[in-house]
Amino acid sequence: MIEVTLAKSAGFCYGVKRAVTLTNEALQQYNELYSKGNVVNNKNVVNDLEEKGLKRFSTVSELASNSNVLIRAHGITNEELKEYEQLKCNIIDATCPNVKKIHDIVRKYSNSDYKVIIIGDKFHPEVVGIASYAGDNVEIITSENEVKKYNKVCIVEQTTFSKEYAQRIIDKIVLASNEQIIYNTICEATSIRQSDAKKLAETQDIVVVIGDKESANSNRLYEIAKEINKNTIFIENVNELNINKISNCSKIGITAGASTPDDVINEVINLIKREIF
Ligand code: SF4
């Protein structure tokens, strides 16, 4: 018998739902709405919002004063925020409250004798944003090899980083420093998705991860499942699904990143059901 199991956590998290709702509301309210970068990390969602009128900009010089500016779910830098304020922009802040909380923590320690350490991907916009609130008193660590010797440290994590990998880095920092304040800032939505992906990888013949290739949390789900179950595939949408890969599997596990819309997930499930059953 063939079974298709969809992870309960698959799809939009609270922060993405909130950002999409705020954007849709603002699009109804204002004639022009601008955002820098993707509001959330999913092309389908972004294309849909752009079709409804959301305009993208790359640098603040493209904005007129008093523009309506939407801040994406994973936040912006302190410098960008100041630039919008100087232009007297009307700011619609869709930054996820979980990310805001990290901004507040690093701001608090920015002028202290604790070195702020962010565990995360150095070039991810969320991490770049968090780092900007710590001023010069910050170091971003992505792997265990980068850990040095420290005196006092305040540690935070990128919300979508791998829980297990972050813990390994933290263990090493604890050994290499004299005093630590540790904030576990990997968000609950991420932890639940990672643990569900792990369970699927342990119990299913194949795991299909659906998400945008630029989405950090979707990539992480893929890495976690792939490490346990080599028969894991990562697709953005139904068009990328090679049905031959799953035709010999009787237990098919499906999960999706926190910014993958339900209709994209359902299209994949429907194709599998049509072709396999
Ligand atoms: S993954 Fe977590 S931090 Fe990111 S938007 Fe979703 S709830 Fe917020």
Boltz pocket constraint, residues with backbone or C-beta under 6 A from the ligand:
constraints:
  - pocket:
      binder: B
      contacts: [[A, 13], [A, 14], [A, 15], [A, 16], [A, 73], [A, 74], [A, 96], [A, 97], [A, 98], [A, 99], [A, 159], [A, 160], [A, 187], [A, 188], [A, 189], [A, 190], [A, 217], [A, 258]]
      max_distance: 6.0
